[in-house]
Amino acid sequence: MFPGDTIFGVFLISQLCIGVLGNSLLFMLYAYTFLVKPQLKKHIDPIIMHLLLVNALTIMFTLIPDIASSFGVRRFLNEAGCQAVLFLYRVTRGVSICTTSLLSTFQAITVSPSNSKWVWIKYKLPTWTCPSFLFFWVLNMIVYFHVIESVTDIRNFTLVGTGYAHAYCRTKHFGTHNSFSFHAVLLVRDLLFVLLMVCTSLYMVHLLYRHHRRAQHIHSPHVSPQSSPEHKATCTILQLVGFFVFFYFSNNCLMFYSFHTHHKIPRSEGLTGALSCCYPTICPFLLIKSNRIVSKFTSFFSMKLTGSPRTFDV
């Protein structure tokens, strides 16, 4: 084991701890809102909770094998372990794509004007949320069932040819595996959800720009979008989508290179895993800004520090 592997392993452990703790703590905060402060919950909260849960699972299934390989653990996964871990990682990552797309679409319809043609959907969205979650899980399980059939544990560390290769796992029939149909299905799914995500984001940017221009024209502080919770939530989701699209395309480019290069780089899959976990790690820290409970706690401690006599009441 080289010193560089140890440093990389420490980095992955840090990413694992920050990502899992961030998503778990914010998930519990939303659960607290649901159970104790129901007056503060919003229709979009179940989507955020689902995204946080999926993020935590994605980080664990991705980074734990990479951490083990960085510290020189041999035979960490057998064939069944490779199939299970890679299947669950791909499924949770796919569900994350779908949920982020749903989150962007939900917010776009929520902030749409009352005279919009989407207004009839606005009142049906809460009833469609849970069936959408079930659809996402079933869809991605069906799509990635191919992984169970095509992956085995690795026994030869001098693999040459196209295919998936990890420290513990590899594709069967390495170098001759034809997965064109599988990649075509993934491309269609990703194009559908990513394009929906981008289109709804552009629509929200248009709404914010139009509202900002109207506020400047009226010159009234009461219509300033800076104090609007909807404006803050929309900006947060736009940031999420921006980070997602950036890391999504960066990760896919590295995965494509790793899959098709004939001489495998031992650390390339670890870098791919670390890159794919950047969005799930950043996600809770972006979402925490628009959480009402967090805002109230922040206001409470600010008042304590400034000596304000106001009381804290959630």
C-alpha positions in Angstrom: 0.0 0.0 0.0 1.4 3.4 -1.1 1.2 6.6 1.1 -0.9 8.1 -1.7 -3.5 5.3 -1.1 -3.6 6.1 2.6 -4.1 9.8 2.0 -6.9 9.0 -0.6 -8.5 6.7 1.9 -8.5 9.4 4.6 -10.1 11.7 2.1 -12.8 9.2 1.3 -13.5 8.6 5.0 -13.9 12.3 5.5 -16.3 12.5 2.6 -18.2 9.5 3.9 -18.6 11.0 7.4 -19.6 14.4 6.2 -22.0 13.1 3.6 -23.8 10.5 5.7 -23.9 12.7 8.8 -25.2 15.8 6.9 -27.9 13.8 5.1 -28.9 11.9 8.2 -29.1 14.9 10.5 -31.1 16.9 8.0 -33.4 13.9 7.4 -34.0 13.7 11.2 -34.7 17.4 11.3 -37.4 17.0 8.6 -38.8 14.0 10.4 -39.0 16.1 13.6 -40.9 18.7 11.7 -43.4 16.1 10.5 -43.9 14.5 13.9 -43.6 17.5 16.3 -44.2 20.6 14.3 -46.7 19.7 11.6 -47.6 23.3 11.1 -44.2 23.9 9.6 -44.2 21.1 7.0 -44.7 21.7 3.3 -45.7 19.5 0.4 -42.2 19.5 -0.9 -40.7 18.1 2.3 -41.3 14.4 1.5 -39.4 14.8 -1.7 -36.5 16.3 0.1 -36.5 13.6 2.8 -36.5 10.9 0.1 -33.6 12.6 -1.6 -31.6 12.8 1.6 -32.2 9.1 2.4 -31.1 8.1 -1.1 -28.1 10.3 -0.9 -26.9 8.7 2.3 -27.3 5.2 0.8 -25.5 6.2 -2.4 -22.5 7.5 -0.4 -22.3 4.4 1.8 -22.6 1.8 -1.1 -20.1 3.8 -3.2 -17.3 4.8 -0.7 -17.1 1.9 1.7 -15.5 -0.5 -0.9 -13.2 2.2 -2.2 -12.1 3.0 1.4 -11.4 -0.7 2.0 -9.3 -1.0 -1.2 -7.4 2.2 -0.3 -6.2 0.7 2.9 -5.1 -2.5 1.2 -8.0 -4.8 2.3 -8.0 -7.9 0.1 -11.1 -9.9 -0.9 -13.4 -7.4 0.7 -16.2 -8.5 -1.7 -17.0 -11.9 -3.2 -19.1 -12.3 -6.3 -22.4 -12.0 -4.4 -21.1 -8.9 -2.6 -20.0 -7.3 -5.8 -23.4 -7.9 -7.4 -25.3 -6.6 -4.4 -23.1 -3.5 -3.7 -22.9 -2.4 -7.4 -26.6 -3.0 -8.0 -27.6 -1.0 -4.9 -25.2 1.8 -5.7 -26.5 2.1 -9.3 -30.1 1.9 -8.2 -29.8 4.6 -5.5 -27.8 6.8 -7.8 -30.5 6.4 -10.5 -33.2 7.2 -7.9 -31.3 10.3 -6.9 -31.4 11.5 -10.5 -35.2 10.9 -10.7 -35.8 12.5 -7.3 -33.8 15.6 -8.1 -35.8 15.9 -11.3 -39.0 15.6 -9.4 -37.9 18.2 -6.9 -37.1 20.7 -9.6 -40.4 20.0 -11.4 -42.4 20.2 -8.1 -40.9 23.6 -7.3 -41.3 25.0 -10.8 -45.1 24.1 -10.7 -45.4 25.4 -7.2 -44.0 28.9 -8.0 -45.8 29.1 -11.3 -48.4 32.0 -11.6 -52.0 31.3 -10.7 -53.0 31.9 -14.3 -50.5 29.3 -15.6 -51.6 26.3 -17.5 -49.9 24.1 -14.9 -52.1 25.4 -12.1 -54.4 22.3 -12.2 -51.3 20.1 -11.5 -50.4 22.1 -8.5 -53.2 20.7 -6.3 -52.6 17.1 -7.5 -48.8 17.0 -6.8 -49.0 16.0 -3.1 -51.0 12.9 -4.0 -48.5 11.9 -6.8 -45.4 12.1 -4.6 -45.4 8.7 -3.0 -46.4 6.8 -6.2 -43.6 8.6 -7.9 -41.1 7.3 -5.3 -42.3 3.7 -5.9 -42.1 4.2 -9.7 -38.5 5.5 -9.4 -37.4 2.5 -7.3 -39.1 -0.1 -9.5 -37.8 1.6 -12.7 -34.2 1.7 -11.6 -34.3 -1.9 -10.2 -35.5 -3.1 -13.6 -32.9 -1.0 -15.5 -30.0 -2.2 -13.3 -31.0 -5.8 -13.0 -28.5 -6.3 -15.8 -25.7 -5.5 -13.3 -26.5 -8.7 -11.3 -26.0 -10.9 -14.3 -22.9 -9.2 -15.7 -20.6 -8.6 -12.6 -18.3 -10.9 -10.8 -15.4 -10.6 -8.3 -12.0 -9.9 -9.6 -9.1 -12.4 -9.5 -6.7 -10.9 -12.0 -5.4 -7.4 -11.5 -3.8 -7.1 -14.9 -7.1 -6.8 -16.8 -6.8 -5.3 -20.4 -9.8 -4.4 -22.5 -13.1 -2.5 -22.3 -15.4 -3.1 -19.3 -16.0 -2.2 -15.7 -13.0 -2.9 -13.3 -12.9 -2.2 -9.6 -10.5 -3.3 -6.9 -12.9 -6.1 -6.1 -15.3 -6.4 -9.0 -15.3 -6.6 -12.8 -17.6 -7.3 -15.6 -17.9 -10.9 -16.8 -16.4 -11.7 -20.2 -14.1 -8.8 -19.8 -13.0 -7.1 -23.0 -15.6 -8.8 -25.1 -18.8 -7.7 -23.2 -21.4 -6.1 -25.5 -23.6 -3.8 -23.5 -24.9 -1.4 -26.2 -28.6 -2.1 -25.4 -28.0 -1.5 -21.7 -26.2 1.8 -22.3 -29.0 2.9 -24.7 -31.6 2.3 -21.9 -29.5 4.4 -19.5 -29.1 7.1 -22.0 -32.8 7.4 -22.6 -33.5 7.4 -18.9 -30.9 10.1 -18.2 -31.9 12.3 -21.1 -35.5 12.2 -20.0 -34.9 13.1 -16.4 -31.9 15.5 -16.9 -33.7 17.4 -19.7 -36.8 17.7 -17.5 -34.5 19.0 -14.7 -32.9 21.5 -16.9 -36.1 22.7 -18.5 -37.9 23.3 -15.2 -34.8 25.1 -13.9 -34.7 27.4 -16.9 -38.4 28.0 -16.3 -37.8 29.0 -12.7 -34.9 31.3 -13.7 -37.3 33.0 -16.1 -39.9 33.4 -13.4 -37.4 34.8 -10.9 -36.0 37.2 -13.5 -39.5 38.4 -14.4 -40.4 38.9 -10.8 -37.1 40.8 -10.2 -37.8 43.1 -13.1 -41.3 43.8 -11.9 -40.0 44.5 -8.4 -37.5 47.0 -9.7 -40.2 48.7 -11.7 -42.5 49.1 -8.7 -39.7 50.2 -6.4 -41.5 48.7 -3.4 -39.7 46.8 -0.6 -42.8 44.7 0.0 -42.4 42.9 -3.4 -38.7 42.3 -3.0 -38.0 38.6 -3.6 -35.2 38.5 -1.1 -37.7 38.1 1.8 -39.8 35.4 0.1 -39.5 31.8 1.3 -40.5 30.6 -2.1 -37.7 32.7 -3.7 -35.1 31.2 -1.3 -36.4 27.6 -1.8 -36.3 28.2 -5.6 -32.8 29.5 -5.5 -31.7 26.6 -3.4 -33.2 24.1 -5.8 -31.6 25.9 -8.7 -28.2 25.6 -7.0 -28.9 21.8 -6.4 -29.7 21.3 -10.1 -26.6 23.2 -11.1 -24.3 21.2 -8.9 -26.0 18.0 -10.0 -25.6 18.7 -13.7 -22.0 19.6 -13.3 -21.0 16.5 -11.2 -23.3 14.3 -13.3 -21.5 15.1 -16.6 -18.1 15.1 -15.0 -18.7 11.7 -13.4 -20.1 10.3 -16.6 -17.1 11.4 -18.6 -14.7 9.8 -16.2 -16.8 6.6 -16.1 -16.9 6.5 -19.9 -13.1 6.8 -20.0 -12.5 4.2 -17.3 -14.9 1.8 -19.0 -13.4 2.0 -22.5 -9.7 2.5 -21.8 -7.8 -0.8 -22.4 -5.2 -0.3 -19.7 -7.1 0.1 -16.4 -5.8 2.7 -13.9 -6.1 1.2 -10.4 -7.3 4.4 -8.8 -9.6 5.6 -11.5 -12.7 3.8 -10.1 -12.0 5.3 -6.7 -11.8 8.8 -8.2 -15.1 8.0 -10.1 -16.7 7.1 -6.8 -15.5 10.2 -5.0 -16.7 12.4 -7.8 -20.1 10.7 -7.9 -20.5 11.3 -4.2 -19.8 15.1 -4.4 -23.4 16.0 -5.1 -24.9 13.8 -2.4 -22.4 15.3 0.1 -23.1 18.9 -0.8 -26.8 18.4 -1.1 -27.8 18.7 2.6 -25.7 21.8 3.2 -27.5 23.6 0.3 -31.0 22.4 1.5 -30.3 23.4 5.1 -30.5 27.1 4.2 -34.2 26.9 3.3 -35.3 24.8 6.3 -37.5 26.8 8.7 -36.4 24.9 11.8 -32.8 25.7 11.1 -33.7 29.3 10.4 -35.4 29.6 13.7 -32.6 28.0 15.6 -30.1 30.4 13.9 -32.3 33.4 14.8 -32.5 32.1 18.4 -28.7 31.9 18.8 -28.3 35.2 17.0 -30.6 36.8 19.5 -28.8 35.2 22.4 -25.4 36.5 21.2 -26.8 40.0 20.7 -28.6 40.0 24.0 -32.1 40.5 22.5 -34.9 39.9 25.0 -37.1 38.1 22.4 -38.0 34.5 23.1 -37.6 31.6 20.9 -40.8 29.9 19.8 -41.2 27.3 17.1 
